[in-house]
Amino acid sequence: MPVIGVPVSSGYGAGGGGKAALYTMLQSCSVLSVVNIDAGFVAGAYAARIANMLAKARRKE
């Protein structure tokens, strides 16, 4: 399953405007797509692209 990480600029601790969350996601060892800080719209567009690609592949089967 695709996982899309969306770091946010608000939160707890010394997040540094979302940089701590962004760096953590980028350095993780999991299969993860990371978008920029507070880029929820971009994450949604990427999820739609993945869904469209899967639907197209299923139609070919």
PyMOL Python script that loads the backbone (N, CA, C, O; Angstrom):
from pymol import cmd

cmd.read_pdbstr("""\
ATOM      1  N   MET A   1       0.827  -1.169   0.000  1.00  0.00           N
ATOM      2  CA  MET A   1       0.000   0.000   0.000  1.00  0.00           C
ATOM      3  C   MET A   1       0.878   1.242   0.000  1.00  0.00           C
ATOM      4  O   MET A   1       1.838   1.322   0.767  1.00  0.00           O
ATOM      5  N   PRO A   2       0.566   2.194  -0.837  1.00  0.00           N
ATOM      6  CA  PRO A   2       1.322   3.446  -0.827  1.00  0.00           C
ATOM      7  C   PRO A   2       1.029   4.267   0.429  1.00  0.00           C
ATOM      8  O   PRO A   2      -0.112   4.343   0.883  1.00  0.00           O
ATOM      9  N   VAL A   3       2.051   4.861   0.966  1.00  0.00           N
ATOM     10  CA  VAL A   3       1.912   5.742   2.132  1.00  0.00           C
ATOM     11  C   VAL A   3       2.455   7.108   1.741  1.00  0.00           C
ATOM     12  O   VAL A   3       3.566   7.221   1.221  1.00  0.00           O
ATOM     13  N   ILE A   4       1.658   8.148   1.996  1.00  0.00           N
ATOM     14  CA  ILE A   4       2.062   9.510   1.678  1.00  0.00           C
ATOM     15  C   ILE A   4       2.191  10.278   2.986  1.00  0.00           C
ATOM     16  O   ILE A   4       1.217  10.418   3.725  1.00  0.00           O
ATOM     17  N   GLY A   5       3.391  10.776   3.273  1.00  0.00           N
ATOM     18  CA  GLY A   5       3.638  11.535   4.491  1.00  0.00           C
ATOM     19  C   GLY A   5       3.455  13.022   4.242  1.00  0.00           C
ATOM     20  O   GLY A   5       4.000  13.579   3.290  1.00  0.00           O
ATOM     21  N   VAL A   6       2.674  13.660   5.118  1.00  0.00           N
ATOM     22  CA  VAL A   6       2.432  15.099   4.999  1.00  0.00           C
ATOM     23  C   VAL A   6       2.864  15.771   6.312  1.00  0.00           C
ATOM     24  O   VAL A   6       2.079  15.819   7.259  1.00  0.00           O
ATOM     25  N   PRO A   7       4.084  16.282   6.381  1.00  0.00           N
ATOM     26  CA  PRO A   7       4.483  16.984   7.596  1.00  0.00           C
ATOM     27  C   PRO A   7       3.746  18.317   7.716  1.00  0.00           C
ATOM     28  O   PRO A   7       3.501  18.998   6.720  1.00  0.00           O
ATOM     29  N   VAL A   8       3.402  18.671   8.935  1.00  0.00           N
ATOM     30  CA  VAL A   8       2.675  19.930   9.152  1.00  0.00           C
ATOM     31  C   VAL A   8       3.523  20.874   9.987  1.00  0.00           C
ATOM     32  O   VAL A   8       4.363  20.439  10.774  1.00  0.00           O
ATOM     33  N   SER A   9       3.298  22.155   9.811  1.00  0.00           N
ATOM     34  CA  SER A   9       4.100  23.169  10.504  1.00  0.00           C
ATOM     35  C   SER A   9       3.656  23.391  11.940  1.00  0.00           C
ATOM     36  O   SER A   9       4.408  23.958  12.733  1.00  0.00           O
ATOM     37  N   SER A  10       2.460  22.958  12.291  1.00  0.00           N
ATOM     38  CA  SER A  10       2.010  23.103  13.678  1.00  0.00           C
ATOM     39  C   SER A  10       2.076  21.747  14.351  1.00  0.00           C
ATOM     40  O   SER A  10       2.013  20.710  13.691  1.00  0.00           O
ATOM     41  N   GLY A  11       2.201  21.761  15.650  1.00  0.00           N
ATOM     42  CA  GLY A  11       2.256  20.491  16.361  1.00  0.00           C
ATOM     43  C   GLY A  11       2.888  20.664  17.714  1.00  0.00           C
ATOM     44  O   GLY A  11       2.811  21.728  18.329  1.00  0.00           O
ATOM     45  N   TYR A  12       3.509  19.609  18.166  1.00  0.00           N
ATOM     46  CA  TYR A  12       4.070  19.611  19.509  1.00  0.00           C
ATOM     47  C   TYR A  12       5.598  19.692  19.459  1.00  0.00           C
ATOM     48  O   TYR A  12       6.209  19.402  18.430  1.00  0.00           O
ATOM     49  N   GLY A  13       6.198  20.081  20.562  1.00  0.00           N
ATOM     50  CA  GLY A  13       7.651  20.069  20.691  1.00  0.00           C
ATOM     51  C   GLY A  13       8.358  21.120  19.863  1.00  0.00           C
ATOM     52  O   GLY A  13       7.768  22.102  19.413  1.00  0.00           O
ATOM     53  N   ALA A  14       9.632  20.878  19.682  1.00  0.00           N
ATOM     54  CA  ALA A  14      10.480  21.803  18.924  1.00  0.00           C
ATOM     55  C   ALA A  14      10.484  21.375  17.471  1.00  0.00           C
ATOM     56  O   ALA A  14      11.504  20.924  16.950  1.00  0.00           O
ATOM     57  N   GLY A  15       9.350  21.516  16.822  1.00  0.00           N
ATOM     58  CA  GLY A  15       9.206  21.043  15.451  1.00  0.00           C
ATOM     59  C   GLY A  15       9.882  21.907  14.422  1.00  0.00           C
ATOM     60  O   GLY A  15      10.112  21.452  13.302  1.00  0.00           O
ATOM     61  N   GLY A  16      10.208  23.131  14.755  1.00  0.00           N
ATOM     62  CA  GLY A  16      10.888  24.012  13.812  1.00  0.00           C
ATOM     63  C   GLY A  16      10.075  24.300  12.568  1.00  0.00           C
ATOM     64  O   GLY A  16      10.609  24.320  11.460  1.00  0.00           O
ATOM     65  N   GLY A  17       8.772  24.526  12.751  1.00  0.00           N
ATOM     66  CA  GLY A  17       7.923  24.846  11.601  1.00  0.00           C
ATOM     67  C   GLY A  17       7.688  23.661  10.680  1.00  0.00           C
ATOM     68  O   GLY A  17       7.410  23.840   9.494  1.00  0.00           O
ATOM     69  N   GLY A  18       7.796  22.461  11.212  1.00  0.00           N
ATOM     70  CA  GLY A  18       7.554  21.263  10.422  1.00  0.00           C
ATOM     71  C   GLY A  18       8.817  20.600   9.896  1.00  0.00           C
ATOM     72  O   GLY A  18       8.755  19.522   9.306  1.00  0.00           O
ATOM     73  N   LYS A  19       9.956  21.236  10.106  1.00  0.00           N
ATOM     74  CA  LYS A  19      11.207  20.668   9.588  1.00  0.00           C
ATOM     75  C   LYS A  19      11.560  19.350  10.267  1.00  0.00           C
ATOM     76  O   LYS A  19      12.065  18.439   9.613  1.00  0.00           O
ATOM     77  N   ALA A  20      11.302  19.233  11.573  1.00  0.00           N
ATOM     78  CA  ALA A  20      11.616  17.984  12.275  1.00  0.00           C
ATOM     79  C   ALA A  20      10.789  16.831  11.709  1.00  0.00           C
ATOM     80  O   ALA A  20      11.310  15.738  11.485  1.00  0.00           O
ATOM     81  N   ALA A  21       9.504  17.077  11.481  1.00  0.00           N
ATOM     82  CA  ALA A  21       8.648  16.039  10.906  1.00  0.00           C
ATOM     83  C   ALA A  21       9.086  15.695   9.490  1.00  0.00           C
ATOM     84  O   ALA A  21       9.105  14.520   9.122  1.00  0.00           O
ATOM     85  N   LEU A  22       9.437  16.690   8.694  1.00  0.00           N
ATOM     86  CA  LEU A  22       9.890  16.463   7.328  1.00  0.00           C
ATOM     87  C   LEU A  22      11.164  15.637   7.306  1.00  0.00           C
ATOM     88  O   LEU A  22      11.256  14.665   6.556  1.00  0.00           O
ATOM     89  N   TYR A  23      12.156  16.010   8.121  1.00  0.00           N
ATOM     90  CA  TYR A  23      13.423  15.286   8.144  1.00  0.00           C
ATOM     91  C   TYR A  23      13.234  13.852   8.631  1.00  0.00           C
ATOM     92  O   TYR A  23      13.869  12.931   8.119  1.00  0.00           O
ATOM     93  N   THR A  24      12.365  13.666   9.612  1.00  0.00           N
ATOM     94  CA  THR A  24      12.098  12.316  10.110  1.00  0.00           C
ATOM     95  C   THR A  24      11.510  11.445   9.015  1.00  0.00           C
ATOM     96  O   THR A  24      11.914  10.293   8.853  1.00  0.00           O
ATOM     97  N   MET A  25      10.564  11.979   8.264  1.00  0.00           N
ATOM     98  CA  MET A  25       9.947  11.210   7.180  1.00  0.00           C
ATOM     99  C   MET A  25      10.953  10.905   6.077  1.00  0.00           C
ATOM    100  O   MET A  25      10.975   9.797   5.542  1.00  0.00           O
ATOM    101  N   LEU A  26      11.777  11.875   5.740  1.00  0.00           N
ATOM    102  CA  LEU A  26      12.758  11.674   4.676  1.00  0.00           C
ATOM    103  C   LEU A  26      13.825  10.659   5.061  1.00  0.00           C
ATOM    104  O   LEU A  26      14.368   9.978   4.191  1.00  0.00           O
ATOM    105  N   GLN A  27      14.133  10.547   6.346  1.00  0.00           N
ATOM    106  CA  GLN A  27      15.182   9.643   6.789  1.00  0.00           C
ATOM    107  C   GLN A  27      14.660   8.286   7.236  1.00  0.00           C
ATOM    108  O   GLN A  27      15.439   7.441   7.676  1.00  0.00           O
ATOM    109  N   SER A  28      13.354   8.065   7.129  1.00  0.00           N
ATOM    110  CA  SER A  28      12.808   6.780   7.553  1.00  0.00           C
ATOM    111  C   SER A  28      13.212   5.694   6.563  1.00  0.00           C
ATOM    112  O   SER A  28      13.500   5.971   5.399  1.00  0.00           O
ATOM    113  N   CYS A  29      13.227   4.481   7.035  1.00  0.00           N
ATOM    114  CA  CYS A  29      13.620   3.346   6.185  1.00  0.00           C
ATOM    115  C   CYS A  29      12.415   2.675   5.547  1.00  0.00           C
ATOM    116  O   CYS A  29      12.557   1.622   4.926  1.00  0.00           O
ATOM    117  N   SER A  30      11.251   3.254   5.686  1.00  0.00           N
ATOM    118  CA  SER A  30      10.049   2.651   5.108  1.00  0.00           C
ATOM    119  C   SER A  30       9.805   3.212   3.708  1.00  0.00           C
ATOM    120  O   SER A  30      10.349   4.247   3.322  1.00  0.00           O
ATOM    121  N   VAL A  31       8.975   2.495   2.971  1.00  0.00           N
ATOM    122  CA  VAL A  31       8.588   2.974   1.638  1.00  0.00           C
ATOM    123  C   VAL A  31       7.544   4.055   1.862  1.00  0.00           C
ATOM    124  O   VAL A  31       6.424   3.775   2.288  1.00  0.00           O
ATOM    125  N   LEU A  32       7.918   5.278   1.574  1.00  0.00           N
ATOM    126  CA  LEU A  32       7.100   6.417   1.933  1.00  0.00           C
ATOM    127  C   LEU A  32       7.303   7.524   0.917  1.00  0.00           C
ATOM    128  O   LEU A  32       8.438   7.843   0.565  1.00  0.00           O
ATOM    129  N   SER A  33       6.229   8.103   0.450  1.00  0.00           N
ATOM    130  CA  SER A  33       6.313   9.297  -0.389  1.00  0.00           C
ATOM    131  C   SER A  33       6.074  10.490   0.517  1.00  0.00           C
ATOM    132  O   SER A  33       5.090  10.522   1.256  1.00  0.00           O
ATOM    133  N   VAL A  34       6.954  11.458   0.469  1.00  0.00           N
ATOM    134  CA  VAL A  34       6.855  12.620   1.346  1.00  0.00           C
ATOM    135  C   VAL A  34       6.654  13.860   0.488  1.00  0.00           C
ATOM    136  O   VAL A  34       7.388  14.093  -0.473  1.00  0.00           O
ATOM    137  N   VAL A  35       5.653  14.650   0.846  1.00  0.00           N
ATOM    138  CA  VAL A  35       5.428  15.928   0.177  1.00  0.00           C
ATOM    139  C   VAL A  35       5.967  17.039   1.076  1.00  0.00           C
ATOM    140  O   VAL A  35       6.383  16.778   2.205  1.00  0.00           O
ATOM    141  N   ASN A  36       5.960  18.249   0.592  1.00  0.00           N
ATOM    142  CA  ASN A  36       6.500  19.373   1.345  1.00  0.00           C
ATOM    143  C   ASN A  36       5.621  19.700   2.555  1.00  0.00           C
ATOM    144  O   ASN A  36       4.500  19.205   2.677  1.00  0.00           O
ATOM    145  N   ILE A  37       6.139  20.523   3.422  1.00  0.00           N
ATOM    146  CA  ILE A  37       5.437  20.904   4.650  1.00  0.00           C
ATOM    147  C   ILE A  37       4.125  21.604   4.299  1.00  0.00           C
ATOM    148  O   ILE A  37       4.098  22.504   3.460  1.00  0.00           O
ATOM    149  N   ASP A  38       3.038  21.181   4.949  1.00  0.00           N
ATOM    150  CA  ASP A  38       1.687  21.731   4.770  1.00  0.00           C
ATOM    151  C   ASP A  38       1.181  21.614   3.329  1.00  0.00           C
ATOM    152  O   ASP A  38       0.431  22.476   2.870  1.00  0.00           O
ATOM    153  N   ALA A  39       1.571  20.590   2.633  1.00  0.00           N
ATOM    154  CA  ALA A  39       1.167  20.417   1.235  1.00  0.00           C
ATOM    155  C   ALA A  39       0.090  19.339   1.114  1.00  0.00           C
ATOM    156  O   ALA A  39       0.250  18.369   0.372  1.00  0.00           O
ATOM    157  N   GLY A  40      -0.995  19.517   1.844  1.00  0.00           N
ATOM    158  CA  GLY A  40      -2.090  18.551   1.800  1.00  0.00           C
ATOM    159  C   GLY A  40      -2.711  18.425   0.428  1.00  0.00           C
ATOM    160  O   GLY A  40      -3.085  17.325   0.019  1.00  0.00           O
ATOM    161  N   PHE A  41      -2.828  19.527  -0.294  1.00  0.00           N
ATOM    162  CA  PHE A  41      -3.400  19.483  -1.642  1.00  0.00           C
ATOM    163  C   PHE A  41      -2.512  18.655  -2.577  1.00  0.00           C
ATOM    164  O   PHE A  41      -3.007  17.875  -3.391  1.00  0.00           O
ATOM    165  N   VAL A  42      -1.210  18.835  -2.450  1.00  0.00           N
ATOM    166  CA  VAL A  42      -0.269  18.077  -3.269  1.00  0.00           C
ATOM    167  C   VAL A  42      -0.361  16.587  -2.940  1.00  0.00           C
ATOM    168  O   VAL A  42      -0.317  15.746  -3.837  1.00  0.00           O
ATOM    169  N   ALA A  43      -0.487  16.269  -1.664  1.00  0.00           N
ATOM    170  CA  ALA A  43      -0.623  14.867  -1.260  1.00  0.00           C
ATOM    171  C   ALA A  43      -1.895  14.261  -1.844  1.00  0.00           C
ATOM    172  O   ALA A  43      -1.890  13.115  -2.293  1.00  0.00           O
ATOM    173  N   GLY A  44      -2.970  15.019  -1.837  1.00  0.00           N
ATOM    174  CA  GLY A  44      -4.216  14.540  -2.431  1.00  0.00           C
ATOM    175  C   GLY A  44      -4.097  14.315  -3.922  1.00  0.00           C
ATOM    176  O   GLY A  44      -4.627  13.339  -4.452  1.00  0.00           O
ATOM    177  N   ALA A  45      -3.403  15.214  -4.602  1.00  0.00           N
ATOM    178  CA  ALA A  45      -3.198  15.055  -6.041  1.00  0.00           C
ATOM    179  C   ALA A  45      -2.335  13.833  -6.332  1.00  0.00           C
ATOM    180  O   ALA A  45      -2.576  13.119  -7.304  1.00  0.00           O
ATOM    181  N   TYR A  46      -1.335  13.592  -5.496  1.00  0.00           N
ATOM    182  CA  TYR A  46      -0.478  12.423  -5.672  1.00  0.00           C
ATOM    183  C   TYR A  46      -1.268  11.138  -5.420  1.00  0.00           C
ATOM    184  O   TYR A  46      -1.104  10.156  -6.144  1.00  0.00           O
ATOM    185  N   ALA A  47      -2.113  11.142  -4.407  1.00  0.00           N
ATOM    186  CA  ALA A  47      -2.956   9.977  -4.124  1.00  0.00           C
ATOM    187  C   ALA A  47      -3.905   9.707  -5.283  1.00  0.00           C
ATOM    188  O   ALA A  47      -4.125   8.550  -5.643  1.00  0.00           O
ATOM    189  N   ALA A  48      -4.467  10.751  -5.869  1.00  0.00           N
ATOM    190  CA  ALA A  48      -5.356  10.581  -7.025  1.00  0.00           C
ATOM    191  C   ALA A  48      -4.593  10.007  -8.208  1.00  0.00           C
ATOM    192  O   ALA A  48      -5.118   9.170  -8.943  1.00  0.00           O
ATOM    193  N   ARG A  49      -3.375  10.448  -8.390  1.00  0.00           N
ATOM    194  CA  ARG A  49      -2.557   9.925  -9.492  1.00  0.00           C
ATOM    195  C   ARG A  49      -2.283   8.431  -9.301  1.00  0.00           C
ATOM    196  O   ARG A  49      -2.364   7.652 -10.251  1.00  0.00           O
ATOM    197  N   ILE A  50      -1.960   8.041  -8.073  1.00  0.00           N
ATOM    198  CA  ILE A  50      -1.728   6.625  -7.779  1.00  0.00           C
ATOM    199  C   ILE A  50      -3.000   5.821  -8.044  1.00  0.00           C
ATOM    200  O   ILE A  50      -2.947   4.758  -8.663  1.00  0.00           O
ATOM    201  N   ALA A  51      -4.144   6.329  -7.575  1.00  0.00           N
ATOM    202  CA  ALA A  51      -5.413   5.629  -7.767  1.00  0.00           C
ATOM    203  C   ALA A  51      -5.744   5.489  -9.248  1.00  0.00           C
ATOM    204  O   ALA A  51      -6.219   4.438  -9.677  1.00  0.00           O
ATOM    205  N   ASN A  52      -5.504   6.516 -10.019  1.00  0.00           N
ATOM    206  CA  ASN A  52      -5.773   6.451 -11.462  1.00  0.00           C
ATOM    207  C   ASN A  52      -4.855   5.450 -12.158  1.00  0.00           C
ATOM    208  O   ASN A  52      -5.287   4.728 -13.056  1.00  0.00           O
ATOM    209  N   MET A  53      -3.603   5.408 -11.749  1.00  0.00           N
ATOM    210  CA  MET A  53      -2.671   4.449 -12.340  1.00  0.00           C
ATOM    211  C   MET A  53      -3.082   3.013 -12.017  1.00  0.00           C
ATOM    212  O   MET A  53      -2.995   2.134 -12.874  1.00  0.00           O
ATOM    213  N   LEU A  54      -3.525   2.775 -10.790  1.00  0.00           N
ATOM    214  CA  LEU A  54      -3.970   1.431 -10.407  1.00  0.00           C
ATOM    215  C   LEU A  54      -5.233   1.044 -11.157  1.00  0.00           C
ATOM    216  O   LEU A  54      -5.358  -0.097 -11.602  1.00  0.00           O
ATOM    217  N   ALA A  55      -6.168   1.969 -11.305  1.00  0.00           N
ATOM    218  CA  ALA A  55      -7.396   1.678 -12.035  1.00  0.00           C
ATOM    219  C   ALA A  55      -7.106   1.356 -13.494  1.00  0.00           C
ATOM    220  O   ALA A  55      -7.722   0.461 -14.073  1.00  0.00           O
ATOM    221  N   LYS A  56      -6.176   2.079 -14.081  1.00  0.00           N
ATOM    222  CA  LYS A  56      -5.802   1.834 -15.484  1.00  0.00           C
ATOM    223  C   LYS A  56      -5.145   0.465 -15.615  1.00  0.00           C
ATOM    224  O   LYS A  56      -5.418  -0.259 -16.573  1.00  0.00           O
ATOM    225  N   ALA A  57      -4.295   0.103 -14.679  1.00  0.00           N
ATOM    226  CA  ALA A  57      -3.624  -1.195 -14.721  1.00  0.00           C
ATOM    227  C   ALA A  57      -4.624  -2.331 -14.535  1.00  0.00           C
ATOM    228  O   ALA A  57      -4.488  -3.383 -15.161  1.00  0.00           O
ATOM    229  N   ARG A  58      -5.624  -2.133 -13.684  1.00  0.00           N
ATOM    230  CA  ARG A  58      -6.635  -3.182 -13.474  1.00  0.00           C
ATOM    231  C   ARG A  58      -7.518  -3.369 -14.696  1.00  0.00           C
ATOM    232  O   ARG A  58      -7.982  -4.479 -14.956  1.00  0.00           O
ATOM    233  N   ARG A  59      -7.755  -2.313 -15.444  1.00  0.00           N
ATOM    234  CA  ARG A  59      -8.568  -2.436 -16.656  1.00  0.00           C
ATOM    235  C   ARG A  59      -7.861  -3.253 -17.732  1.00  0.00           C
ATOM    236  O   ARG A  59      -8.512  -3.901 -18.552  1.00  0.00           O
ATOM    237  N   LYS A  60      -6.545  -3.222 -17.728  1.00  0.00           N
ATOM    238  CA  LYS A  60      -5.779  -3.960 -18.745  1.00  0.00           C
ATOM    239  C   LYS A  60      -5.769  -5.459 -18.456  1.00  0.00           C
ATOM    240  O   LYS A  60      -5.523  -6.250 -19.367  1.00  0.00           O
ATOM    241  N   GLU A  61      -6.028  -5.870 -17.216  1.00  0.00           N
ATOM    242  CA  GLU A  61      -5.989  -7.294 -16.866  1.00  0.00           C
ATOM    243  C   GLU A  61      -7.142  -8.053 -17.430  1.00  0.00           C
ATOM    244  O   GLU A  61      -7.247  -9.261 -17.221  1.00  0.00           O
TER     245      GLU A  61
END
""", "prot")
cmd.dss("prot")
cmd.show_as("cartoon", "prot")
cmd.util.cbc("prot")
cmd.orient("prot")
